[in-house]
Amino acid sequence: MKVDREICVGCGACVNLCPRLAIRFVEDKSFIDQVSCIECGTCRAACGVDAIFCDCRFPEIVLLNLTSDTYGKGERS
């Protein structure tokens, strides 16, 4: 997740709701620490001015997880 700092009004709603404490204020605007962020979308849902957008860092992993068989219930060769 990333913040469009031109749109951000610095209300703090995203800061207070982030489960990973990945958001902090830098120069009175929200800033998301990309290392701590788990891209859960909580901040995006909380933003009243749509300043937060998704910029998926690992699209290959998302694609791999769509076909994963976590519990081994699929057919085996």
PLY file of the C-alpha trace (Angstrom):
ply
format ascii 1.0
element vertex 77
property float x
property float y
property float z
element edge 76
property int vertex1
property int vertex2
end_header
0.00 0.00 0.00
1.13 3.53 -0.70
-0.09 7.01 0.19
-0.64 9.73 -2.36
0.74 12.52 -0.21
-0.82 15.18 -2.43
-4.29 13.90 -1.49
-3.64 12.90 2.16
-5.12 15.38 4.65
-3.31 13.95 7.69
-6.44 12.89 9.59
-4.71 9.87 11.18
-7.51 7.35 10.61
-5.16 4.92 8.86
-2.45 5.34 11.50
-4.80 4.34 14.31
-6.17 1.24 12.54
-3.06 -0.37 11.04
-2.65 -3.83 12.65
1.10 -3.86 11.94
1.82 -0.27 13.07
3.29 0.30 9.61
1.92 3.83 9.19
3.33 6.96 10.76
3.24 10.69 10.13
6.03 12.30 8.13
5.64 16.04 7.67
1.99 15.88 8.86
0.97 13.28 6.25
0.68 9.50 6.44
3.63 7.39 5.35
3.48 3.58 5.01
6.58 1.57 5.87
6.75 -0.92 2.99
8.71 -3.46 5.03
6.14 -3.65 7.84
3.01 -3.38 5.64
1.21 -6.66 4.96
-1.14 -5.07 2.37
-4.27 -6.00 4.32
-6.20 -2.97 3.05
-7.39 -1.73 6.45
-5.82 1.68 5.88
-7.35 1.96 2.43
-10.81 1.25 3.81
-10.32 3.83 6.58
-9.15 6.63 4.28
-11.93 9.14 3.73
-10.20 10.91 0.83
-8.94 7.86 -1.13
-5.30 8.81 -0.65
-4.18 5.20 -0.15
-3.80 2.86 -3.08
-2.65 -0.70 -3.59
0.67 -1.20 -5.29
1.18 -4.94 -4.87
4.84 -5.72 -4.32
4.60 -9.46 -4.95
2.10 -10.15 -7.77
3.73 -13.52 -8.52
3.00 -14.74 -4.99
-0.63 -13.71 -5.27
-0.92 -15.72 -8.48
0.79 -18.74 -6.93
-1.54 -18.68 -3.93
-4.60 -18.88 -6.14
-3.72 -22.43 -7.12
-2.09 -23.63 -3.92
-3.29 -26.79 -2.21
-2.47 -25.99 1.39
-4.02 -29.07 2.98
-3.02 -31.65 0.39
-6.59 -32.56 -0.59
-5.90 -32.40 -4.31
-4.87 -35.28 -6.51
-1.30 -36.48 -6.30
0.75 -37.85 -9.13
0 1
1 2
2 3
3 4
4 5
5 6
6 7
7 8
8 9
9 10
10 11
11 12
12 13
13 14
14 15
15 16
16 17
17 18
18 19
19 20
20 21
21 22
22 23
23 24
24 25
25 26
26 27
27 28
28 29
29 30
30 31
31 32
32 33
33 34
34 35
35 36
36 37
37 38
38 39
39 40
40 41
41 42
42 43
43 44
44 45
45 46
46 47
47 48
48 49
49 50
50 51
51 52
52 53
53 54
54 55
55 56
56 57
57 58
58 59
59 60
60 61
61 62
62 63
63 64
64 65
65 66
66 67
67 68
68 69
69 70
70 71
71 72
72 73
73 74
74 75
75 76
